[in-house]
């Protein structure tokens, strides 16, 4: 697969304005996560069940900052 084809499959949130976000790529046997800036920070690979548990936790508010701020924008 060429780099251009791979980039088409990577996704990120439609709420992403700054470009400094998490991207994900769903593959047949795993979900790959990376920093959208394309830096050399590497990837995290999750099983599908781990990915679904992560999404459920985010939707349940378990990933919210304790003080309720938006980390990128400093917005309460």
KOLVO-864037 format. One record per residue: residue number from 1; residue in three letters; x, y, z of N, C-alpha, C, O, CB in turn. Coordinates in nm, 3 decimals. Last residue first. Glycine has a CB too. Example, Ala and Ser with C-alpha at 12.3 -4.5 7.8 and 13.67 -1.06 7.14 Angstrom:
2
{2; 'SER'; {1.285; -0.225; 0.708}; {1.367; -0.106; 0.714}; {1.290; 0.003; 0.787}; {1.341; 0.114; 0.804}; {1.408; -0.060; 0.572}};
{1; 'ALA'; {1.319; -0.569; 0.780}; {1.230; -0.450; 0.780}; {1.320; -0.330; 0.780}; {1.424; -0.332; 0.846}; {1.131; -0.447; 0.905}};
% end
This chain:
76
{76; 'UNK'; {-1.344; 2.695; 2.926}; {-1.418; 2.617; 3.027}; {-1.541; 2.553; 2.969}; {-1.615; 2.484; 3.041}; {-1.457; 2.706; 3.144}};
{75; 'UNK'; {-1.068; 2.675; 2.715}; {-1.209; 2.715; 2.724}; {-1.278; 2.631; 2.831}; {-1.270; 2.508; 2.828}; {-1.282; 2.699; 2.585}};
{74; 'UNK'; {-0.812; 2.632; 2.624}; {-0.831; 2.696; 2.754}; {-0.972; 2.739; 2.781}; {-0.996; 2.830; 2.861}; {-0.742; 2.813; 2.766}};
{73; 'UNK'; {-0.768; 2.488; 2.394}; {-0.812; 2.627; 2.381}; {-0.830; 2.701; 2.513}; {-0.859; 2.820; 2.513}; {-0.939; 2.630; 2.307}};
{72; 'UNK'; {-0.678; 2.231; 2.459}; {-0.621; 2.304; 2.346}; {-0.651; 2.453; 2.348}; {-0.568; 2.535; 2.308}; {-0.672; 2.245; 2.217}};
{71; 'UNK'; {-0.837; 2.153; 2.685}; {-0.690; 2.161; 2.693}; {-0.630; 2.245; 2.582}; {-0.538; 2.323; 2.607}; {-0.631; 2.023; 2.689}};
{70; 'UNK'; {-1.104; 2.290; 2.826}; {-1.063; 2.239; 2.694}; {-0.913; 2.260; 2.687}; {-0.867; 2.374; 2.685}; {-1.139; 2.311; 2.572}};
{69; 'UNK'; {-1.178; 2.204; 3.169}; {-1.122; 2.291; 3.063}; {-1.101; 2.214; 2.933}; {-1.084; 2.092; 2.931}; {-0.990; 2.352; 3.108}};
{68; 'UNK'; {-1.263; 2.056; 3.386}; {-1.359; 2.085; 3.281}; {-1.307; 2.172; 3.168}; {-1.383; 2.211; 3.080}; {-1.477; 2.149; 3.341}};
{67; 'UNK'; {-1.088; 1.967; 3.574}; {-1.143; 2.101; 3.594}; {-1.238; 2.144; 3.483}; {-1.288; 2.256; 3.484}; {-1.030; 2.200; 3.606}};
{66; 'UNK'; {-1.022; 1.706; 3.480}; {-1.088; 1.724; 3.610}; {-1.152; 1.862; 3.628}; {-1.257; 1.873; 3.691}; {-0.989; 1.701; 3.720}};
{65; 'UNK'; {-1.110; 1.634; 3.141}; {-1.016; 1.693; 3.236}; {-1.089; 1.721; 3.367}; {-1.207; 1.757; 3.365}; {-0.953; 1.823; 3.179}};
{64; 'UNK'; {-1.252; 1.320; 3.041}; {-1.262; 1.464; 3.062}; {-1.157; 1.512; 3.162}; {-1.120; 1.440; 3.254}; {-1.403; 1.502; 3.111}};
{63; 'UNK'; {-1.267; 1.052; 3.012}; {-1.144; 1.115; 2.964}; {-1.146; 1.267; 2.982}; {-1.052; 1.335; 2.942}; {-1.122; 1.081; 2.818}};
{62; 'UNK'; {-1.516; 0.973; 3.094}; {-1.403; 0.928; 3.174}; {-1.270; 0.990; 3.130}; {-1.171; 0.982; 3.204}; {-1.392; 0.778; 3.167}};
{61; 'UNK'; {-1.747; 1.022; 2.954}; {-1.683; 1.134; 3.023}; {-1.561; 1.096; 3.105}; {-1.508; 1.180; 3.178}; {-1.781; 1.198; 3.111}};
{60; 'UNK'; {-1.853; 0.831; 2.796}; {-1.903; 0.836; 2.934}; {-1.839; 0.949; 3.015}; {-1.874; 0.968; 3.132}; {-1.879; 0.702; 3.003}};
{59; 'UNK'; {-1.700; 0.855; 2.566}; {-1.840; 0.897; 2.561}; {-1.901; 0.910; 2.700}; {-1.991; 0.991; 2.721}; {-1.922; 0.798; 2.478}};
{58; 'UNK'; {-1.464; 0.736; 2.666}; {-1.465; 0.877; 2.625}; {-1.608; 0.930; 2.624}; {-1.634; 1.039; 2.676}; {-1.401; 0.894; 2.484}};
{57; 'UNK'; {-1.554; 0.473; 2.708}; {-1.504; 0.552; 2.821}; {-1.504; 0.701; 2.787}; {-1.540; 0.783; 2.871}; {-1.362; 0.506; 2.860}};
{56; 'UNK'; {-1.619; 0.394; 2.448}; {-1.723; 0.397; 2.551}; {-1.680; 0.483; 2.670}; {-1.761; 0.557; 2.725}; {-1.756; 0.254; 2.598}};
{55; 'UNK'; {-1.363; 0.404; 2.328}; {-1.470; 0.493; 2.283}; {-1.581; 0.505; 2.387}; {-1.631; 0.615; 2.411}; {-1.529; 0.443; 2.151}};
{54; 'UNK'; {-1.236; 0.196; 2.477}; {-1.185; 0.333; 2.479}; {-1.294; 0.431; 2.438}; {-1.315; 0.532; 2.506}; {-1.062; 0.347; 2.385}};
{53; 'UNK'; {-1.389; -0.024; 2.397}; {-1.387; 0.014; 2.538}; {-1.337; 0.158; 2.554}; {-1.390; 0.233; 2.635}; {-1.297; -0.083; 2.620}};
{52; 'UNK'; {-1.323; -0.029; 2.124}; {-1.462; -0.006; 2.164}; {-1.471; 0.035; 2.311}; {-1.554; 0.119; 2.346}; {-1.546; -0.132; 2.139}};
{51; 'UNK'; {-1.047; -0.085; 2.146}; {-1.093; 0.039; 2.082}; {-1.236; 0.071; 2.124}; {-1.267; 0.186; 2.157}; {-1.084; 0.027; 1.928}};
{50; 'UNK'; {-1.056; -0.342; 2.259}; {-0.993; -0.232; 2.333}; {-1.038; -0.097; 2.278}; {-1.065; -0.005; 2.355}; {-0.839; -0.243; 2.327}};
{49; 'UNK'; {-1.179; -0.480; 2.048}; {-1.249; -0.470; 2.177}; {-1.187; -0.360; 2.264}; {-1.260; -0.292; 2.337}; {-1.243; -0.606; 2.251}};
{48; 'UNK'; {-0.984; -0.457; 1.848}; {-1.115; -0.395; 1.828}; {-1.190; -0.380; 1.960}; {-1.256; -0.279; 1.982}; {-1.199; -0.477; 1.729}};
{47; 'UNK'; {-0.668; -0.372; 1.999}; {-0.761; -0.469; 1.942}; {-0.895; -0.396; 1.923}; {-0.915; -0.287; 1.976}; {-0.777; -0.597; 2.035}};
{46; 'UNK'; {-0.443; -0.110; 1.906}; {-0.544; -0.166; 1.995}; {-0.621; -0.275; 1.923}; {-0.638; -0.270; 1.801}; {-0.640; -0.056; 2.045}};
{45; 'UNK'; {-0.136; 0.051; 1.903}; {-0.221; -0.046; 1.836}; {-0.313; -0.110; 1.938}; {-0.269; -0.159; 2.042}; {-0.136; -0.152; 1.763}};
{44; 'UNK'; {-0.003; 0.366; 1.860}; {-0.057; 0.273; 1.958}; {-0.147; 0.179; 1.879}; {-0.227; 0.224; 1.796}; {-0.136; 0.346; 2.075}};
{43; 'UNK'; {0.300; 0.494; 1.712}; {0.159; 0.456; 1.710}; {0.126; 0.372; 1.832}; {0.214; 0.315; 1.898}; {0.125; 0.380; 1.582}};
{42; 'UNK'; {0.529; 0.775; 1.701}; {0.490; 0.635; 1.691}; {0.340; 0.616; 1.692}; {0.264; 0.711; 1.674}; {0.550; 0.558; 1.803}};
{41; 'UNK'; {0.630; 1.027; 1.691}; {0.590; 0.978; 1.823}; {0.544; 0.833; 1.820}; {0.520; 0.774; 1.925}; {0.481; 1.065; 1.879}};
{40; 'UNK'; {0.724; 1.187; 1.487}; {0.783; 1.054; 1.505}; {0.747; 0.993; 1.639}; {0.825; 0.916; 1.695}; {0.934; 1.061; 1.490}};
{39; 'UNK'; {0.433; 1.349; 1.347}; {0.565; 1.343; 1.408}; {0.612; 1.201; 1.426}; {0.546; 1.106; 1.384}; {0.564; 1.413; 1.540}};
{38; 'UNK'; {0.186; 1.403; 1.248}; {0.275; 1.322; 1.167}; {0.415; 1.313; 1.221}; {0.508; 1.274; 1.150}; {0.279; 1.374; 1.030}};
{37; 'UNK'; {-0.013; 1.523; 1.381}; {0.092; 1.611; 1.331}; {0.194; 1.535; 1.248}; {0.280; 1.596; 1.185}; {0.161; 1.683; 1.446}};
{36; 'UNK'; {-0.183; 1.335; 1.489}; {-0.212; 1.384; 1.355}; {-0.104; 1.476; 1.298}; {-0.105; 1.504; 1.179}; {-0.342; 1.456; 1.355}};
{35; 'UNK'; {-0.059; 1.049; 1.642}; {-0.067; 1.194; 1.651}; {-0.085; 1.247; 1.509}; {-0.011; 1.209; 1.419}; {0.060; 1.255; 1.720}};
{34; 'UNK'; {-0.251; 0.744; 1.616}; {-0.130; 0.823; 1.602}; {-0.162; 0.970; 1.621}; {-0.278; 1.011; 1.617}; {-0.065; 0.800; 1.465}};
{33; 'UNK'; {-0.361; 0.405; 1.632}; {-0.378; 0.544; 1.674}; {-0.245; 0.616; 1.656}; {-0.139; 0.557; 1.678}; {-0.427; 0.554; 1.821}};
{32; 'UNK'; {-0.525; 0.134; 1.474}; {-0.398; 0.204; 1.498}; {-0.429; 0.350; 1.530}; {-0.512; 0.412; 1.464}; {-0.303; 0.193; 1.375}};
{31; 'UNK'; {-0.691; -0.157; 1.552}; {-0.709; -0.014; 1.529}; {-0.578; 0.054; 1.566}; {-0.526; 0.033; 1.676}; {-0.831; 0.045; 1.611}};
{30; 'UNK'; {-0.698; -0.484; 1.391}; {-0.659; -0.387; 1.494}; {-0.702; -0.247; 1.455}; {-0.744; -0.221; 1.342}; {-0.507; -0.391; 1.517}};
{29; 'UNK'; {-0.770; -0.646; 1.178}; {-0.740; -0.711; 1.306}; {-0.701; -0.615; 1.418}; {-0.673; -0.660; 1.529}; {-0.631; -0.809; 1.287}};
{28; 'UNK'; {-0.842; -0.470; 0.966}; {-0.915; -0.595; 0.988}; {-0.893; -0.653; 1.128}; {-0.987; -0.703; 1.189}; {-0.874; -0.697; 0.885}};
{27; 'UNK'; {-0.831; -0.131; 1.092}; {-0.788; -0.239; 1.004}; {-0.862; -0.366; 1.042}; {-0.938; -0.368; 1.139}; {-0.634; -0.260; 1.013}};
{26; 'UNK'; {-0.880; 0.203; 1.119}; {-0.940; 0.074; 1.152}; {-0.896; -0.026; 1.046}; {-0.921; -0.008; 0.927}; {-1.096; 0.083; 1.160}};
{25; 'UNK'; {-0.696; 0.453; 1.244}; {-0.707; 0.374; 1.123}; {-0.760; 0.237; 1.164}; {-0.692; 0.162; 1.235}; {-0.570; 0.363; 1.047}};
{24; 'UNK'; {-0.707; 0.784; 1.376}; {-0.719; 0.640; 1.390}; {-0.738; 0.576; 1.253}; {-0.791; 0.637; 1.160}; {-0.836; 0.605; 1.483}};
{23; 'UNK'; {-0.550; 1.062; 1.539}; {-0.605; 0.999; 1.419}; {-0.613; 0.850; 1.443}; {-0.535; 0.795; 1.521}; {-0.519; 1.031; 1.294}};
{22; 'UNK'; {-0.577; 1.335; 1.755}; {-0.558; 1.191; 1.744}; {-0.621; 1.144; 1.613}; {-0.734; 1.183; 1.581}; {-0.620; 1.117; 1.867}};
{21; 'UNK'; {-0.435; 1.657; 1.666}; {-0.536; 1.565; 1.720}; {-0.490; 1.420; 1.709}; {-0.381; 1.390; 1.660}; {-0.668; 1.583; 1.647}};
{20; 'UNK'; {-0.397; 1.932; 1.555}; {-0.314; 1.865; 1.656}; {-0.403; 1.768; 1.732}; {-0.442; 1.792; 1.846}; {-0.247; 1.968; 1.754}};
{19; 'UNK'; {-0.565; 2.077; 1.402}; {-0.483; 1.978; 1.334}; {-0.396; 1.899; 1.429}; {-0.328; 1.806; 1.386}; {-0.397; 2.045; 1.232}};
{18; 'UNK'; {-0.746; 2.250; 1.511}; {-0.605; 2.289; 1.514}; {-0.515; 2.193; 1.437}; {-0.400; 2.227; 1.408}; {-0.558; 2.297; 1.657}};
{17; 'UNK'; {-0.997; 2.131; 1.496}; {-0.972; 2.257; 1.426}; {-0.823; 2.286; 1.412}; {-0.780; 2.342; 1.311}; {-1.040; 2.371; 1.498}};
{16; 'UNK'; {-1.202; 1.862; 1.509}; {-1.060; 1.897; 1.513}; {-1.037; 2.023; 1.430}; {-1.057; 2.022; 1.308}; {-0.972; 1.781; 1.460}};
{15; 'UNK'; {-1.446; 1.760; 1.483}; {-1.434; 1.873; 1.576}; {-1.290; 1.923; 1.585}; {-1.261; 2.016; 1.660}; {-1.483; 1.833; 1.714}};
{14; 'UNK'; {-1.425; 1.535; 1.339}; {-1.472; 1.653; 1.264}; {-1.466; 1.778; 1.352}; {-1.480; 1.889; 1.301}; {-1.616; 1.631; 1.212}};
{13; 'UNK'; {-1.136; 1.343; 1.422}; {-1.263; 1.403; 1.459}; {-1.297; 1.522; 1.371}; {-1.210; 1.600; 1.333}; {-1.260; 1.445; 1.604}};
{12; 'UNK'; {-0.988; 1.145; 1.160}; {-0.981; 1.223; 1.284}; {-1.114; 1.293; 1.304}; {-1.196; 1.301; 1.212}; {-0.865; 1.326; 1.279}};
{11; 'UNK'; {-0.843; 0.861; 0.991}; {-0.956; 0.949; 1.023}; {-0.924; 1.030; 1.147}; {-0.843; 0.989; 1.230}; {-1.085; 0.869; 1.044}};
{10; 'UNK'; {-0.679; 0.708; 0.716}; {-0.669; 0.764; 0.851}; {-0.783; 0.862; 0.872}; {-0.816; 0.938; 0.781}; {-0.530; 0.832; 0.874}};
{9; 'UNK'; {-0.718; 0.659; 0.444}; {-0.791; 0.576; 0.540}; {-0.781; 0.628; 0.684}; {-0.866; 0.594; 0.766}; {-0.739; 0.435; 0.535}};
{8; 'UNK'; {-0.547; 0.829; 0.313}; {-0.690; 0.841; 0.288}; {-0.770; 0.767; 0.394}; {-0.880; 0.811; 0.430}; {-0.724; 0.786; 0.149}};
{7; 'UNK'; {-0.296; 0.735; 0.386}; {-0.342; 0.863; 0.441}; {-0.492; 0.881; 0.421}; {-0.558; 0.943; 0.505}; {-0.267; 0.979; 0.375}};
{6; 'UNK'; {-0.269; 0.503; 0.227}; {-0.283; 0.490; 0.372}; {-0.339; 0.619; 0.432}; {-0.424; 0.612; 0.522}; {-0.147; 0.457; 0.437}};
{5; 'UNK'; {-0.236; 0.612; -0.028}; {-0.353; 0.530; 0.000}; {-0.377; 0.518; 0.150}; {-0.492; 0.522; 0.195}; {-0.337; 0.391; -0.062}};
{4; 'UNK'; {0.013; 0.742; 0.009}; {-0.106; 0.818; -0.025}; {-0.234; 0.742; 0.004}; {-0.330; 0.800; 0.053}; {-0.103; 0.858; -0.169}};
{3; 'UNK'; {0.189; 0.527; 0.053}; {0.164; 0.623; 0.161}; {0.038; 0.704; 0.134}; {-0.038; 0.732; 0.227}; {0.285; 0.717; 0.178}};
{2; 'UNK'; {0.057; 0.220; -0.085}; {0.139; 0.341; -0.089}; {0.101; 0.435; 0.024}; {-0.007; 0.423; 0.082}; {0.123; 0.412; -0.224}};
{1; 'UNK'; {0.085; -0.118; 0.000}; {0.000; 0.000; 0.000}; {0.089; 0.124; 0.000}; {0.186; 0.131; 0.076}; {-0.096; 0.000; 0.122}};
% end
